[in-house]
Amino acid sequence: MINKCLFPAAGYGTRFLPATKATPKEMLPVLTKPLIQYGVEEALDAGITTMAIVTGRGKRAIEDHFDISYELEHQIKGTSKEPLLDEIRTLISQCTFSYTRQTEMKGLGHAILTGETLIGNEPFAVLLADDLCDNAILKQMVKVYEKYECSIIAIEEIPTSQTDRYGIVAGHLIDNSDDTYRVTDMVEKPAPDEAPSNMAIIGRYILTPDIFEILKHTKPGKGGEIQITDALLEQARKGKVIAYKFKGKRFDCGSVEGFVKATNYFFNKGEEQ
């Protein structure tokens, strides 16, 4: 039922300057794979084969990565290096990639709205590549969507002191067996003493297509940006947003600290296998 995954990838990645001055943050490698490749692999594992990527100026490396490099393949053909391209070849052969540009940085909600032309009138996933996850979270969320058929957001409990870094939700538990909540409120980056809970939205969503029309009429919120949380709150008021406390491990690779933790984790995991 979910055939397309939208990747907002137009941001500047300023927390990684100067590394991201000429390199998209989505192309920063954790071990030997760029962040966005981990995301595409997660989407494919969830049965999604159409990848819709919202890019911006200076992001050509993303398009080049998900394309054939004939000169490189010719150079390493028949050598011990050739198998190193097996994973990316699989993605290229099994997935369809389409791109559009976000010409202004007006927030995540605006980035998702920019992707409407690639998505059309159907439910779709959204994956933020700098939230690197280790346990096929989208696959879990697709199952939740099949049960409720409304917008699904992934959440995790965070220290209350960090609520001003995330969108925070409030809701009531509706199924203890799969940790799902019916969302009743949602606030973008509230101060700890104003947060409705400590349940934070992370970079995984499944959205119903009416979100586009809502975003078109959503006024800029915090920071002068169009916030996806404001649009989702309109759906939540109609009981049409489910928060899912995912199973697995997440790394905030939008921060240097999280990026280093992810690198160490995946390195140690590889050593154990």
C-alpha positions in Angstrom: 0.0 0.0 0.0 3.0 2.3 0.5 4.8 2.6 -2.8 6.8 5.8 -2.5 9.3 7.2 0.0 10.1 11.0 0.1 13.5 12.1 1.2 13.8 15.8 2.1 17.5 16.4 1.3 17.8 20.1 0.5 19.2 21.4 3.8 22.6 23.0 4.2 24.0 20.7 6.9 25.5 23.7 8.7 26.4 21.7 11.9 29.0 19.8 9.7 30.7 22.8 8.2 33.1 23.0 6.5 32.7 19.3 5.5 29.2 20.1 4.0 30.3 23.2 2.1 30.5 21.2 -1.1 29.3 17.8 0.0 25.6 17.1 0.8 25.2 16.1 4.5 23.2 13.1 3.2 26.3 11.9 1.5 28.5 11.8 4.6 29.6 8.2 5.1 29.0 6.0 8.1 31.8 3.5 7.5 31.6 3.0 3.7 28.0 4.0 2.9 26.5 7.5 2.8 23.6 8.3 5.1 21.0 8.4 2.3 22.0 4.9 1.1 21.1 3.5 4.5 17.7 5.3 4.2 17.0 3.9 0.7 17.9 0.4 1.9 15.5 0.8 4.8 12.7 1.9 2.5 13.4 -1.0 0.1 13.3 -3.4 3.0 9.8 -2.0 3.7 8.7 -3.0 0.2 9.0 0.6 -1.2 10.6 0.8 -4.6 10.0 4.4 -5.7 12.3 7.0 -4.1 11.4 10.6 -4.4 14.2 13.0 -3.4 13.8 16.7 -2.7 17.2 18.3 -3.3 18.7 21.7 -3.6 21.7 23.5 -5.1 24.9 21.6 -4.6 23.3 18.2 -4.2 24.2 16.6 -7.5 26.3 14.0 -5.7 23.1 12.4 -4.5 21.9 11.9 -8.1 25.3 10.7 -9.2 25.4 8.2 -6.3 22.2 6.4 -7.4 23.4 6.1 -11.0 25.8 3.9 -13.0 29.4 5.1 -13.0 30.6 3.4 -16.2 34.2 4.6 -15.9 34.6 3.4 -12.3 32.9 0.1 -13.1 35.2 -0.5 -16.0 38.3 0.2 -13.9 37.4 -2.3 -11.2 35.7 -4.9 -13.3 37.2 -8.3 -12.5 39.1 -7.1 -9.5 38.6 -7.7 -5.8 37.0 -4.2 -5.5 34.1 -5.0 -7.8 31.9 -6.7 -5.1 32.1 -3.4 -3.1 29.5 -2.0 -5.5 27.0 -4.9 -5.1 24.8 -3.1 -2.6 24.4 0.1 -4.6 23.9 -1.8 -7.8 21.0 -3.7 -6.2 19.4 -0.4 -5.2 19.8 1.0 -8.7 18.3 -2.1 -10.3 15.4 -2.5 -7.9 14.4 1.1 -7.2 13.2 4.1 -9.3 14.6 7.5 -8.3 13.1 10.9 -9.1 14.1 14.3 -8.0 12.8 17.8 -7.6 14.4 20.9 -6.1 13.4 23.0 -3.1 14.5 26.5 -4.1 14.0 28.0 -0.7 14.6 26.5 2.7 11.3 27.1 4.5 11.2 24.1 6.8 10.3 20.4 6.7 6.7 21.0 5.9 7.7 23.1 2.9 10.1 20.4 1.8 7.4 17.7 1.9 5.0 20.0 0.0 7.7 20.5 -2.6 7.7 16.7 -3.1 3.9 16.6 -4.0 4.7 16.6 -7.7 6.7 13.3 -7.2 4.2 11.7 -4.9 0.7 12.4 -6.3 -2.5 11.4 -4.6 -1.4 8.4 -2.5 -0.1 7.6 1.0 3.7 7.8 1.2 6.6 7.5 3.6 9.0 10.2 4.6 12.5 9.4 5.7 15.0 11.9 7.1 18.4 10.4 6.2 20.3 12.1 9.1 18.2 10.0 11.5 20.0 6.7 11.0 18.2 3.7 12.4 19.3 0.1 12.8 16.1 -1.9 12.8 13.9 -1.4 9.7 11.6 1.1 11.3 9.7 1.9 8.1 8.9 -1.8 7.8 7.4 -1.7 11.3 5.4 1.5 10.4 4.0 0.1 7.2 2.4 -2.7 9.3 0.9 -0.1 11.7 -0.4 1.9 8.7 -2.1 -1.2 7.3 -3.9 -1.5 10.6 -5.0 2.1 11.1 -4.9 3.6 7.5 -4.0 7.1 8.7 -0.9 9.2 9.2 1.8 7.4 11.3 4.7 9.1 13.1 7.6 7.4 14.8 8.4 8.5 18.3 10.8 7.7 21.1 11.1 8.8 24.7 13.8 11.4 25.3 15.2 13.2 28.4 12.8 16.1 29.2 15.8 18.5 29.0 16.0 17.9 25.2 12.4 18.6 24.2 13.4 21.9 22.6 15.2 19.9 19.9 12.2 17.9 18.7 8.5 17.9 17.8 6.8 16.6 20.9 3.5 14.7 21.0 0.8 13.9 23.6 -1.7 11.2 23.2 -3.3 8.1 24.8 -2.2 4.5 24.4 -4.5 2.6 22.2 -2.6 -0.7 21.8 0.0 -1.8 24.4 1.0 -4.8 22.2 2.4 -2.6 19.5 3.1 0.7 21.4 0.7 2.9 19.5 -0.9 6.1 20.7 -3.7 8.2 19.3 -2.2 11.7 19.1 -4.1 14.5 20.7 -1.5 17.3 20.7 1.8 18.2 19.0 4.2 21.0 19.7 7.4 22.0 17.7 10.5 22.3 19.9 8.8 23.3 23.2 10.8 24.4 26.2 11.1 21.5 28.8 8.6 23.2 31.2 6.0 23.6 28.3 6.4 20.2 26.7 3.2 18.0 26.8 5.3 14.9 27.2 8.8 13.5 26.6 7.7 11.6 23.4 9.7 13.0 20.5 9.0 12.7 16.8 11.9 11.2 14.8 12.6 11.3 11.1 10.1 8.6 10.0 6.6 9.3 8.8 3.8 7.7 6.8 1.5 10.5 5.6 -1.9 10.4 3.9 -2.1 12.6 0.7 -4.5 15.1 2.2 -1.4 16.4 4.1 -0.5 18.4 0.9 -3.7 20.4 0.9 -3.2 21.1 4.7 0.4 22.2 4.1 -0.7 24.7 1.4 -2.8 26.5 4.0 -0.4 26.1 7.0 1.1 29.4 8.1 4.8 29.7 9.0 5.4 28.7 12.6 8.4 28.6 14.8 11.5 30.1 13.1 9.3 31.4 10.2 9.2 27.9 8.7 6.3 25.7 7.6 6.3 23.0 10.2 5.0 19.5 9.4 3.9 19.3 13.1 1.4 22.1 12.5 -0.1 20.2 9.6 -0.2 16.9 11.4 -1.9 18.6 14.4 -4.8 19.4 12.1 -5.1 15.7 11.2 -4.7 14.8 14.8 -7.7 16.9 15.8 -9.7 14.5 13.7 -8.2 11.5 15.3 -6.1 10.6 12.2 -2.6 10.5 13.5 -1.0 7.5 15.3 2.3 7.7 17.1 4.3 4.5 17.1 7.1 3.9 19.6 9.4 2.0 17.3 11.6 -1.0 18.1 15.3 -0.4 17.4 18.1 2.0 17.8 18.3 5.6 16.3 21.3 7.9 15.9 21.0 11.6 15.3 23.5 11.9 12.6 22.6 15.6 12.1 24.9 16.2 15.1 28.6 15.4 15.2 28.2 13.5 18.5 25.4 11.3 17.1 27.4 10.7 13.9 30.4 9.5 15.8 28.2 7.2 17.9 26.7 5.8 14.8 30.1 5.2 13.2 31.3 3.4 16.3 28.1 1.3 16.6 28.1 0.1 13.1 31.9 -0.6 13.2 31.5 -2.7 16.3 28.5 -4.4 14.9 30.5 -5.4 11.8 33.4 -6.7 13.9 31.0 -8.9 15.8 29.5 -10.5 12.7 
